[in-house]
């Protein structure tokens, strides 16, 4: 029997828990692509639907512009995950997440920087 997935708040809580599992096993200092692959593996194991490298077209003056922008991971069509493995999360990284959220139908986003000693210091949750 399939289990019901929780609403957004609980969903982001579950995603953060999976990200913490990845971080606790790997630690900081690896490439973003490694964390991306492992988090996708954890989402799959938890039976949480997601898509990777989701195209984010830009609509301008009633035309669609193929921009090449992609969201790292979109969970259940509701939550954008923007993954980083950087020394410091800058205001530009947070602005990027908000822009990606506006370009998509997602109103919730998580910016997760795996390059921290404690992952709780590397997580930002945003809601539009």
C-alpha positions as CSV (number, residue, x, y, z in Angstrom):
1,X,0.0,0.0,0.0
2,X,1.6,3.4,-1.0
3,X,2.0,5.9,1.8
4,X,0.7,9.4,1.6
5,X,3.4,12.1,1.3
6,X,3.1,15.0,3.7
7,X,2.3,18.6,2.8
8,X,5.2,21.0,1.9
9,X,6.4,21.7,5.5
10,X,6.7,18.1,6.3
11,X,8.1,17.3,2.8
12,X,10.9,19.9,3.3
13,X,11.6,18.4,6.7
14,X,11.9,14.9,5.1
15,X,14.2,16.3,2.3
16,X,16.4,18.0,4.9
17,X,16.6,14.8,6.9
18,X,17.8,12.9,3.7
19,X,20.3,15.7,3.0
20,X,21.6,15.4,6.5
21,X,22.0,11.6,6.1
22,X,24.1,12.2,2.9
23,X,26.2,14.9,4.7
24,X,26.8,12.7,7.8
25,X,28.0,9.9,5.6
26,X,30.2,11.9,3.2
27,X,31.1,15.1,5.1
28,X,32.1,18.4,3.5
29,X,34.6,18.9,0.7
30,X,33.3,16.9,-2.2
31,X,32.0,18.1,-5.6
32,X,28.4,19.2,-5.8
33,X,27.7,16.4,-8.3
34,X,28.5,13.8,-5.7
35,X,26.0,15.2,-3.2
36,X,23.5,15.6,-6.0
37,X,23.8,11.9,-7.0
38,X,23.6,10.7,-3.4
39,X,20.6,12.9,-2.5
40,X,18.8,11.6,-5.5
41,X,19.5,8.0,-4.4
42,X,18.1,8.8,-0.9
43,X,15.0,10.4,-2.4
44,X,14.5,7.3,-4.5
45,X,14.9,5.0,-1.5
46,X,12.3,7.1,0.4
47,X,9.9,6.8,-2.5
48,X,9.7,10.6,-2.9
49,X,9.1,11.5,-6.5
50,X,11.6,14.0,-8.0
51,X,13.0,15.2,-11.3
52,X,16.6,16.2,-12.0
53,X,17.9,19.1,-14.1
54,X,14.4,20.5,-14.7
55,X,14.3,23.0,-17.6
56,X,13.3,26.5,-16.5
57,X,12.3,28.6,-19.6
58,X,12.0,32.3,-19.4
59,X,8.8,34.0,-20.5
60,X,9.3,37.6,-21.7
61,X,6.8,39.7,-23.7
62,X,4.7,36.6,-24.5
63,X,7.6,34.7,-25.9
64,X,9.4,31.7,-24.4
65,X,13.2,32.0,-24.3
66,X,15.2,28.8,-24.0
67,X,17.7,29.9,-21.5
68,X,19.5,26.7,-20.6
69,X,18.7,27.3,-16.9
70,X,17.9,24.1,-15.0
71,X,16.8,23.5,-11.4
72,X,19.0,20.9,-9.8
73,X,16.1,18.8,-8.4
74,X,12.4,19.4,-8.2
75,X,10.6,17.3,-5.6
76,X,7.0,16.3,-6.2
77,X,6.7,19.2,-8.6
78,X,6.5,21.4,-5.5
79,X,9.9,22.0,-4.0
80,X,13.0,23.2,-5.8
81,X,16.4,22.0,-4.4
82,X,19.4,24.1,-5.4
83,X,22.5,22.3,-4.3
84,X,25.9,23.9,-3.6
85,X,29.3,22.8,-2.4
86,X,30.8,26.2,-1.8
87,X,32.8,27.9,1.0
88,X,30.1,30.5,1.6
89,X,26.5,30.9,0.4
90,X,26.2,34.4,-1.1
91,X,23.2,36.6,-1.5
92,X,23.5,35.8,-5.2
93,X,22.9,32.1,-4.5
94,X,19.8,32.9,-2.5
95,X,18.6,35.3,-5.3
96,X,19.2,32.5,-7.8
97,X,16.9,30.2,-5.8
98,X,14.1,32.8,-5.7
99,X,14.4,33.4,-9.4
100,X,14.2,29.7,-10.1
101,X,11.1,29.5,-7.9
102,X,9.5,32.4,-9.8
103,X,10.3,30.7,-13.2
104,X,8.7,27.5,-12.1
105,X,5.5,26.6,-10.4
106,X,7.3,25.8,-7.2
107,X,6.6,28.1,-4.2
108,X,9.0,26.4,-1.9
109,X,12.7,26.2,-2.3
110,X,15.7,24.8,-0.4
111,X,19.2,26.0,-0.9
112,X,21.5,23.3,0.5
113,X,25.2,23.9,0.8
114,X,27.0,20.6,1.6
115,X,30.4,22.3,2.1
116,X,29.8,23.0,5.8
117,X,30.9,21.3,9.0
118,X,27.3,21.2,10.2
119,X,24.7,20.9,7.4
120,X,22.2,22.9,9.5
121,X,24.4,25.9,8.8
122,X,24.1,25.3,5.1
123,X,20.3,25.1,4.6
124,X,18.1,28.0,3.6
125,X,14.3,27.4,3.1
126,X,12.4,30.0,1.1
127,X,8.7,30.4,0.4
128,X,7.1,32.7,-2.2
